[in-house]
Amino acid sequence: MTTPKRVIPIAQAKTVSPEDALLRDGWKRQTTIGEPRLSEIVKNYKAMGFEVHVEEYKTEGEGCNTCFDAGQEMGFSYGTVYVRKSADPVADDELFED
């Protein structure tokens, strides 16, 4: 009589990018942009009641990154803006009060 072999399950290593983790948590990528527009966009999304998360943008991989590369060489930094609906209700805007 043969003894059944025991197989120990081994979980596969998962390489999850930061963006994949954000998307899985309900974030939506909106744009990649530099200052001063970056701060304006963040402020506006927050005013509309969204949670906002900004990741530093680094050029890598394929595709045309000429503008970003040139900007980074001149000292500019860029951020990728992610938003999701806030769990907190939006405060009333006095502009729209009766």
SVG drawing of the C-alpha trace seen along z (x, -y; Angstrom):
<svg xmlns="http://www.w3.org/2000/svg" viewBox="-33 -82 52 84">
<polyline fill="none" stroke="black" stroke-width="0.4" points="0.0,0.0 1.4,-3.4 1.2,-6.4 -0.3,-9.4 2.1,-12.2 1.6,-15.4 2.0,-18.5 2.7,-21.7 1.1,-24.7 3.6,-27.4 2.2,-30.8 3.6,-32.4 5.5,-35.7 3.3,-38.5 4.8,-41.6 2.2,-44.3 3.0,-47.8 2.0,-50.7 -0.5,-51.7 -2.1,-48.2 -2.5,-48.5 -4.1,-51.9 -6.5,-50.8 -7.5,-47.7 -8.3,-50.0 -10.7,-52.0 -8.5,-54.9 -8.7,-56.1 -5.8,-57.6 -6.7,-61.1 -3.6,-62.7 0.2,-63.2 1.1,-66.9 3.6,-69.3 3.3,-72.5 1.5,-74.8 -1.4,-72.9 -0.8,-69.9 -1.7,-71.9 -4.7,-73.4 -6.0,-70.0 -5.5,-68.5 -7.3,-71.5 -10.2,-71.3 -10.8,-67.5 -10.7,-68.0 -13.3,-70.8 -15.5,-68.5 -15.4,-66.0 -12.8,-63.5 -10.0,-61.9 -6.8,-62.7 -3.5,-60.8 -0.4,-62.0 2.5,-59.7 5.7,-61.1 6.1,-60.4 9.3,-58.8 10.0,-58.2 10.7,-54.5 9.8,-51.9 8.7,-52.3 6.8,-55.2 7.6,-58.8 8.8,-60.5 10.8,-63.3 8.8,-66.1 9.0,-64.6 12.7,-63.8 13.5,-67.3 11.5,-68.8 13.1,-66.6 16.5,-67.5 15.6,-71.2 14.5,-70.4 10.7,-70.1 8.9,-67.3 5.7,-65.7 2.9,-63.9 0.3,-61.4 -3.1,-62.2 -5.4,-59.5 -8.9,-60.2 -11.7,-58.3 -15.0,-59.3 -14.6,-60.3 -16.4,-58.4 -17.1,-61.8 -19.9,-63.9 -19.0,-67.1 -19.4,-70.2 -22.0,-72.6 -20.7,-75.3 -21.9,-78.8 -22.0,-79.8 -24.9,-77.5 -26.9,-78.1 -30.5,-79.4"/>
</svg>
